[in-house]
Protein backbone atom coordinates (compact mmCIF):
# COMPACT_ATOMS: atom_id res chain seq x y z
CA UNK A 1 0.00 0.00 0.00
CA UNK A 2 1.27 3.43 -0.94
CA UNK A 3 -0.23 6.76 0.10
CA UNK A 4 0.24 9.66 -2.32
CA UNK A 5 -0.53 13.25 -1.28
CA UNK A 6 -2.32 15.10 -4.08
CA UNK A 7 -4.05 18.41 -4.57
CA UNK A 8 -7.86 18.48 -4.80
CA UNK A 9 -7.61 19.29 -8.52
CA UNK A 10 -5.13 16.46 -9.10
CA UNK A 11 -7.47 14.06 -7.30
CA UNK A 12 -10.34 15.12 -9.54
CA UNK A 13 -8.15 14.72 -12.60
CA UNK A 14 -7.08 11.21 -11.59
CA UNK A 15 -10.68 10.11 -11.12
CA UNK A 16 -11.69 11.73 -14.42
CA UNK A 17 -8.91 9.84 -16.22
CA UNK A 18 -10.09 6.56 -14.74
CA UNK A 19 -13.63 7.35 -15.85
CA UNK A 20 -12.57 8.23 -19.38
CA UNK A 21 -10.66 4.95 -19.62
CA UNK A 22 -13.81 2.91 -19.02
CA UNK A 23 -15.40 1.60 -22.23
CA UNK A 24 -19.12 1.23 -21.63
CA UNK A 25 -22.21 1.46 -23.80
CA UNK A 26 -24.04 3.47 -21.17
CA UNK A 27 -23.14 6.46 -18.99
CA UNK A 28 -20.42 5.86 -16.41
CA UNK A 29 -22.01 6.02 -12.97
CA UNK A 30 -19.62 7.33 -10.32
CA UNK A 31 -20.20 7.38 -6.57
CA UNK A 32 -18.40 9.90 -4.37
CA UNK A 33 -19.08 8.44 -0.96
CA UNK A 34 -18.32 10.19 2.29
CA UNK A 35 -19.79 11.44 5.54
CA UNK A 36 -21.22 14.95 5.79
CA UNK A 37 -18.02 16.02 7.53
CA UNK A 38 -16.14 15.33 4.29
CA UNK A 39 -18.58 17.36 2.17
CA UNK A 40 -18.36 14.92 -0.78
CA UNK A 41 -20.28 17.34 -3.02
CA UNK A 42 -17.13 19.48 -3.28
CA UNK A 43 -15.08 16.59 -4.64
CA UNK A 44 -17.93 15.48 -6.91
CA UNK A 45 -18.16 18.97 -8.40
CA UNK A 46 -14.41 19.00 -9.07
CA UNK A 47 -14.63 15.61 -10.78
CA UNK A 48 -17.51 16.85 -12.93
CA UNK A 49 -15.45 19.87 -13.95
CA UNK A 50 -12.46 17.65 -14.80
CA UNK A 51 -14.68 15.34 -16.87
CA UNK A 52 -16.08 18.29 -18.83
CA UNK A 53 -12.55 19.61 -19.40
CA UNK A 54 -11.83 16.29 -21.11
CA UNK A 55 -14.74 16.68 -23.50
CA UNK A 56 -17.34 14.49 -21.81
CA UNK A 57 -20.77 15.49 -20.55
CA UNK A 58 -21.09 15.34 -16.76
CA UNK A 59 -24.35 14.94 -14.84
CA UNK A 60 -24.44 15.79 -11.13
CA UNK A 61 -26.83 14.06 -8.77
CA UNK A 62 -26.98 14.66 -5.00
CA UNK A 63 -28.33 12.18 -2.49
CA UNK A 64 -29.76 15.16 -0.59
CA UNK A 65 -32.21 15.52 -3.49
CA UNK A 66 -33.35 11.90 -3.04
CA UNK A 67 -34.47 11.91 0.57
CA UNK A 68 -37.71 10.41 1.82
CA UNK A 69 -40.55 12.52 3.26
CA UNK A 70 -40.07 14.02 6.71
CA UNK A 71 -42.81 11.78 8.11
CA UNK A 72 -40.59 8.79 7.31
CA UNK A 73 -37.21 10.34 8.12
CA UNK A 74 -38.27 11.68 11.50
CA UNK A 75 -40.60 8.88 12.61
CA UNK A 76 -38.26 8.15 15.54
CA UNK A 77 -37.12 11.73 16.04
CA UNK A 78 -34.75 14.02 14.20
CA UNK A 79 -31.58 12.64 15.77
CA UNK A 80 -31.97 8.87 15.50
CA UNK A 81 -28.77 7.46 13.92
CA UNK A 82 -30.38 4.21 12.77
CA UNK A 83 -33.18 6.12 11.07
CA UNK A 84 -30.60 8.27 9.26
CA UNK A 85 -28.85 5.15 8.04
CA UNK A 86 -31.92 3.04 7.23
CA UNK A 87 -34.69 5.45 6.29
CA UNK A 88 -33.54 8.87 5.15
CA UNK A 89 -32.33 8.07 1.62
CA UNK A 90 -34.92 7.08 -0.97
CA UNK A 91 -32.83 4.21 -2.29
CA UNK A 92 -35.67 2.93 -4.48
CA UNK A 93 -36.12 6.36 -6.05
CA UNK A 94 -32.39 6.78 -6.71
CA UNK A 95 -32.26 3.38 -8.37
CA UNK A 96 -35.48 3.82 -10.33
CA UNK A 97 -34.93 7.39 -11.51
CA UNK A 98 -31.14 7.55 -11.97
CA UNK A 99 -28.93 4.50 -11.64
CA UNK A 100 -31.01 1.89 -13.47
CA UNK A 101 -32.11 4.04 -16.46
CA UNK A 102 -28.52 5.22 -16.89
CA UNK A 103 -27.14 1.71 -16.61
CA UNK A 104 -27.00 -1.25 -19.02
CA UNK A 105 -29.99 -1.36 -21.38
CA UNK A 106 -31.43 1.71 -19.65
CA UNK A 107 -33.63 4.35 -21.26
CA UNK A 108 -31.10 7.19 -20.60
CA UNK A 109 -34.01 9.23 -19.18
CA UNK A 110 -33.43 10.27 -15.59
CA UNK A 111 -34.70 12.68 -12.95
CA UNK A 112 -31.91 14.84 -11.46
CA UNK A 113 -33.87 15.71 -8.31
CA UNK A 114 -36.78 13.88 -6.72
CA UNK A 115 -37.50 15.46 -3.32
CA UNK A 116 -37.17 18.97 -1.91
CA UNK A 117 -36.35 18.26 1.73
CA UNK A 118 -36.61 21.92 2.76
CA UNK A 119 -40.21 22.14 1.52
CA UNK A 120 -40.88 18.44 2.14
CA UNK A 121 -42.46 17.83 -1.23
CA UNK A 122 -41.60 16.46 -4.65
CA UNK A 123 -39.41 18.73 -6.76
CA UNK A 124 -41.41 17.99 -9.92
CA UNK A 125 -38.14 18.13 -11.85
CA UNK A 126 -38.70 17.09 -15.47
CA UNK A 127 -37.05 14.07 -16.99
CA UNK A 128 -33.78 14.69 -18.79
CA UNK A 129 -31.91 12.53 -21.28
CA UNK A 130 -28.22 11.77 -20.90
CA UNK A 131 -26.00 10.87 -23.87
CA UNK A 132 -24.52 7.36 -23.64
CA UNK A 133 -21.06 8.92 -23.25
CA UNK A 134 -22.05 10.97 -20.20
CA UNK A 135 -20.55 10.60 -16.74
CA UNK A 136 -23.03 10.62 -13.85
CA UNK A 137 -21.52 11.66 -10.53
CA UNK A 138 -23.53 10.99 -7.37
CA UNK A 139 -22.38 12.29 -3.99
CA UNK A 140 -23.53 11.53 -0.48
CA UNK A 141 -23.17 9.23 2.51
CA UNK A 142 -23.72 5.47 2.58
CA UNK A 143 -23.45 5.03 -1.20
CA UNK A 144 -21.46 1.80 -0.93
CA UNK A 145 -24.15 -0.04 0.99
CA UNK A 146 -25.20 -3.32 -0.62
CA UNK A 147 -28.36 -1.96 -2.25
CA UNK A 148 -26.45 0.67 -4.23
CA UNK A 149 -22.81 -0.33 -4.65
CA UNK A 150 -23.30 -2.69 -7.58
CA UNK A 151 -25.12 -0.04 -9.62
CA UNK A 152 -22.00 2.15 -9.81
CA UNK A 153 -19.22 1.67 -12.33
CA UNK A 154 -16.59 3.50 -10.26
CA UNK A 155 -16.66 4.28 -6.55
CA UNK A 156 -14.68 6.84 -4.57
CA UNK A 157 -14.64 6.85 -0.77
CA UNK A 158 -13.50 9.86 1.25
CA UNK A 159 -12.16 8.37 4.47
CA UNK A 160 -11.90 10.35 7.70
CA UNK A 161 -10.36 9.18 10.94
CA UNK A 162 -12.64 9.24 13.99
CA UNK A 163 -10.66 12.21 15.30
CA UNK A 164 -11.25 14.13 12.07
CA UNK A 165 -14.95 13.30 12.18
CA UNK A 166 -15.21 14.65 15.71
CA UNK A 167 -13.20 17.76 14.84
CA UNK A 168 -15.35 18.57 11.83
CA UNK A 169 -18.74 17.74 13.34
CA UNK A 170 -20.97 20.76 13.78
CA UNK A 171 -22.50 21.34 17.22
CA UNK A 172 -25.68 19.33 17.56
CA UNK A 173 -24.67 16.81 14.89
CA UNK A 174 -22.79 14.42 17.19
CA UNK A 175 -25.67 11.94 17.01
CA UNK A 176 -24.62 10.94 13.48
CA UNK A 177 -21.44 9.26 14.75
CA UNK A 178 -23.19 5.99 15.62
CA UNK A 179 -24.53 5.62 12.06
CA UNK A 180 -21.10 6.29 10.57
CA UNK A 181 -19.60 3.65 12.87
CA UNK A 182 -22.30 1.20 11.82
CA UNK A 183 -21.52 1.89 8.14
CA UNK A 184 -17.85 1.16 8.75
CA UNK A 185 -18.65 -2.08 10.55
CA UNK A 186 -21.27 -3.40 8.13
CA UNK A 187 -19.90 -2.23 4.78
CA UNK A 188 -16.17 -1.50 5.29
CA UNK A 189 -16.20 1.20 2.58
CA UNK A 190 -12.43 1.59 2.66
CA UNK A 191 -12.09 -2.03 1.53
CA UNK A 192 -14.79 -2.17 -1.15
CA UNK A 193 -14.32 1.17 -2.95
CA UNK A 194 -12.35 1.54 -6.19
CA UNK A 195 -10.60 4.76 -5.17
CA UNK A 196 -9.72 5.32 -1.51
CA UNK A 197 -8.88 8.85 -0.45
CA UNK A 198 -7.64 9.87 2.97
CA UNK A 199 -9.48 13.09 3.53
CA UNK A 200 -8.78 14.35 7.04
CA UNK A 201 -7.59 17.65 5.54
CA UNK A 202 -9.63 18.54 2.42
CA UNK A 203 -6.86 20.88 1.30
CA UNK A 204 -4.39 18.00 1.25
CA UNK A 205 -6.09 14.72 0.30
CA UNK A 206 -4.08 11.56 -0.26
CA UNK A 207 -4.82 8.67 -2.61
CA UNK A 208 -4.20 5.17 -1.27
CA UNK A 209 -2.70 2.85 -3.89
CA UNK A 210 -3.56 -0.49 -2.38
CA UNK A 211 -2.06 -2.63 -5.18
CA UNK A 212 1.44 -1.22 -4.70
CA UNK A 213 3.82 -3.80 -3.23
C-alpha positions in Angstrom: 0.0 0.0 0.0 1.3 3.4 -0.9 -0.2 6.8 0.1 0.2 9.7 -2.3 -0.5 13.2 -1.3 -2.3 15.1 -4.1 -4.1 18.4 -4.6 -7.9 18.5 -4.8 -7.6 19.3 -8.5 -5.1 16.5 -9.1 -7.5 14.1 -7.3 -10.3 15.1 -9.5 -8.1 14.7 -12.6 -7.1 11.2 -11.6 -10.7 10.1 -11.1 -11.7 11.7 -14.4 -8.9 9.8 -16.2 -10.1 6.6 -14.7 -13.6 7.3 -15.8 -12.6 8.2 -19.4 -10.7 5.0 -19.6 -13.8 2.9 -19.0 -15.4 1.6 -22.2 -19.1 1.2 -21.6 -22.2 1.5 -23.8 -24.0 3.5 -21.2 -23.1 6.5 -19.0 -20.4 5.9 -16.4 -22.0 6.0 -13.0 -19.6 7.3 -10.3 -20.2 7.4 -6.6 -18.4 9.9 -4.4 -19.1 8.4 -1.0 -18.3 10.2 2.3 -19.8 11.4 5.5 -21.2 15.0 5.8 -18.0 16.0 7.5 -16.1 15.3 4.3 -18.6 17.4 2.2 -18.4 14.9 -0.8 -20.3 17.3 -3.0 -17.1 19.5 -3.3 -15.1 16.6 -4.6 -17.9 15.5 -6.9 -18.2 19.0 -8.4 -14.4 19.0 -9.1 -14.6 15.6 -10.8 -17.5 16.9 -12.9 -15.4 19.9 -14.0 -12.5 17.7 -14.8 -14.7 15.3 -16.9 -16.1 18.3 -18.8 -12.6 19.6 -19.4 -11.8 16.3 -21.1 -14.7 16.7 -23.5 -17.3 14.5 -21.8 -20.8 15.5 -20.5 -21.1 15.3 -16.8 -24.3 14.9 -14.8 -24.4 15.8 -11.1 -26.8 14.1 -8.8 -27.0 14.7 -5.0 -28.3 12.2 -2.5 -29.8 15.2 -0.6 -32.2 15.5 -3.5 -33.4 11.9 -3.0 -34.5 11.9 0.6 -37.7 10.4 1.8 -40.6 12.5 3.3 -40.1 14.0 6.7 -42.8 11.8 8.1 -40.6 8.8 7.3 -37.2 10.3 8.1 -38.3 11.7 11.5 -40.6 8.9 12.6 -38.3 8.1 15.5 -37.1 11.7 16.0 -34.7 14.0 14.2 -31.6 12.6 15.8 -32.0 8.9 15.5 -28.8 7.5 13.9 -30.4 4.2 12.8 -33.2 6.1 11.1 -30.6 8.3 9.3 -28.8 5.2 8.0 -31.9 3.0 7.2 -34.7 5.4 6.3 -33.5 8.9 5.2 -32.3 8.1 1.6 -34.9 7.1 -1.0 -32.8 4.2 -2.3 -35.7 2.9 -4.5 -36.1 6.4 -6.1 -32.4 6.8 -6.7 -32.3 3.4 -8.4 -35.5 3.8 -10.3 -34.9 7.4 -11.5 -31.1 7.5 -12.0 -28.9 4.5 -11.6 -31.0 1.9 -13.5 -32.1 4.0 -16.5 -28.5 5.2 -16.9 -27.1 1.7 -16.6 -27.0 -1.3 -19.0 -30.0 -1.4 -21.4 -31.4 1.7 -19.6 -33.6 4.4 -21.3 -31.1 7.2 -20.6 -34.0 9.2 -19.2 -33.4 10.3 -15.6 -34.7 12.7 -13.0 -31.9 14.8 -11.5 -33.9 15.7 -8.3 -36.8 13.9 -6.7 -37.5 15.5 -3.3 -37.2 19.0 -1.9 -36.3 18.3 1.7 -36.6 21.9 2.8 -40.2 22.1 1.5 -40.9 18.4 2.1 -42.5 17.8 -1.2 -41.6 16.5 -4.6 -39.4 18.7 -6.8 -41.4 18.0 -9.9 -38.1 18.1 -11.8 -38.7 17.1 -15.5 -37.0 14.1 -17.0 -33.8 14.7 -18.8 -31.9 12.5 -21.3 -28.2 11.8 -20.9 -26.0 10.9 -23.9 -24.5 7.4 -23.6 -21.1 8.9 -23.3 -22.1 11.0 -20.2 -20.5 10.6 -16.7 -23.0 10.6 -13.9 -21.5 11.7 -10.5 -23.5 11.0 -7.4 -22.4 12.3 -4.0 -23.5 11.5 -0.5 -23.2 9.2 2.5 -23.7 5.5 2.6 -23.5 5.0 -1.2 -21.5 1.8 -0.9 -24.2 0.0 1.0 -25.2 -3.3 -0.6 -28.4 -2.0 -2.3 -26.5 0.7 -4.2 -22.8 -0.3 -4.7 -23.3 -2.7 -7.6 -25.1 0.0 -9.6 -22.0 2.2 -9.8 -19.2 1.7 -12.3 -16.6 3.5 -10.3 -16.7 4.3 -6.5 -14.7 6.8 -4.6 -14.6 6.8 -0.8 -13.5 9.9 1.2 -12.2 8.4 4.5 -11.9 10.4 7.7 -10.4 9.2 10.9 -12.6 9.2 14.0 -10.7 12.2 15.3 -11.2 14.1 12.1 -14.9 13.3 12.2 -15.2 14.7 15.7 -13.2 17.8 14.8 -15.3 18.6 11.8 -18.7 17.7 13.3 -21.0 20.8 13.8 -22.5 21.3 17.2 -25.7 19.3 17.6 -24.7 16.8 14.9 -22.8 14.4 17.2 -25.7 11.9 17.0 -24.6 10.9 13.5 -21.4 9.3 14.8 -23.2 6.0 15.6 -24.5 5.6 12.1 -21.1 6.3 10.6 -19.6 3.6 12.9 -22.3 1.2 11.8 -21.5 1.9 8.1 -17.8 1.2 8.7 -18.6 -2.1 10.6 -21.3 -3.4 8.1 -19.9 -2.2 4.8 -16.2 -1.5 5.3 -16.2 1.2 2.6 -12.4 1.6 2.7 -12.1 -2.0 1.5 -14.8 -2.2 -1.2 -14.3 1.2 -2.9 -12.4 1.5 -6.2 -10.6 4.8 -5.2 -9.7 5.3 -1.5 -8.9 8.9 -0.4 -7.6 9.9 3.0 -9.5 13.1 3.5 -8.8 14.4 7.0 -7.6 17.6 5.5 -9.6 18.5 2.4 -6.9 20.9 1.3 -4.4 18.0 1.2 -6.1 14.7 0.3 -4.1 11.6 -0.3 -4.8 8.7 -2.6 -4.2 5.2 -1.3 -2.7 2.9 -3.9 -3.6 -0.5 -2.4 -2.1 -2.6 -5.2 1.4 -1.2 -4.7 3.8 -3.8 -3.2 
